[in-house]
Structure formats: structure tokens, C-alpha cells
Amino acid sequence: MAQTIADITVTTAWQSINTLSSISVGTEIIVDNKTIAVVLMSEGTQPSADSKQGVPLTTYADNLSSRTIKSGSLEVWIRVESDTGTARIVAQEG
């Protein structure tokens, strides 16, 4: 039986997807948004708290609800695009 991958709650603060998922920086990661909230992703150093720049991971009903972070990438940061609310994602090694 396959191991269950726990959902990760994303907030309005920038959070390291590598830390939250326990997947090492530089490892290929597949990220899926499981909610209707848009999630922003940014690679490199932690963005400033008020930054809303990043690649969108859109809603589960859209074709852009899944992204692959390539191996060799820097640390990846995520946050909910809006100023309120949360989202749920799942992240797994690619």
C-alpha cells in the first residue's frame, strides 16, 4: 500500500516548501494545489513579507494547479496570494 502524503497548509506568510515537506533543497518536487485559493511560488532567498511576486499555482479546476520544481533548484517559497485565508497543497519528490 502506498504511503499517504500529508497536505501542507499554506498561509499568507512566505514559507519554505522544502522545510514544510522535508524535501531537501535541490530535489525535484511536484506540487499540487488542492484548493480554490491561488498560491504564489518563488525560488531563491525568502521574499519580503509584503511581496506578491512569484509564479502562480492556480486552483484545482485549472490546468495550472500542478507544477514541477526541477532538480537543482534553489529553496522554494510559497504563500497564498490574497491577504487572508489559507490553501492546501501536496508536495512530493518527483
N, C-alpha and C positions, 0 to 999 in steps of 0.2 A: 504494500500500500504506500502511495506517495506521501511525503511529508507535507503537512499543511503549512502554507506560508502566511504568516500573520499580517493583517492590514497595518498600515502605518498612518497615524493621524497627522495631517499637515495643518499648521496654524498660519496666522498672519505674520509670524516671525520667520526669518530665514533660518532653516535647519539643514544640517548636513545629512543628505540621504545615505552617505557612506556610514556615518555613525548610527543613524536610526535603523539601518538594515543590517549592520555588522558585516558589510561587504567592503573589502579593502579598496582604497583609492587605486585607480588604475585597472580595476577588474571590469569587464563588460557587464552592464546591468540593464535588464529590461524593466521598464517602469510602466505601470498601467494605472490610469485614473479611474476609480470606481464610483465617482460621484458626479453631480452636475456642476460643481464648482471648478473654475479654471485654476490650474496650478502653474506657477512660473518656475522654470529651472534655469540655473546659472552655474557655469563651470569656472573654477579658479578659487580666488580668495573670497571670503564671506562678503556679500554685498552689504552696503549700508542699510540700516534698519528701514529707512523710508524708500529704498529703491524698489521700483516695479519693472526693472528691465530684466529680460530673460526670455527664454523660449517657452511659449505656452504649451501646456499639456491640457488639452480641452476635455470636454465632457465625454462620458462613456458612450453617448449616442453619436459621436463624431468620429471620423476616421483618424483624428489626431490624438486619440486618447491613450495611445501607447507610443513610447519612444525607447530607442536603444541607445545607451551611452556606450560608446566604443571603448575597447580596452586601450589602456594608455592615457585615458583622460585624467584630468585633474580632479580635485574634490568637487562634488556636485551639490549645489544648494537648492532647496525648494521652499516655496511659500504659497499660500493662497493669494490669488491676485487681488481680491477685494480686501477691504479694511476690516471686515468682520467675517465670522464663520470659520468652518474647517472643511477639510476634504479627506478622503481616504484613498490611499494608493497601495499598491502591492509592488514590491521590488524583489527581483530575483537575479541571480547570476545568469548571464547569457550563455 
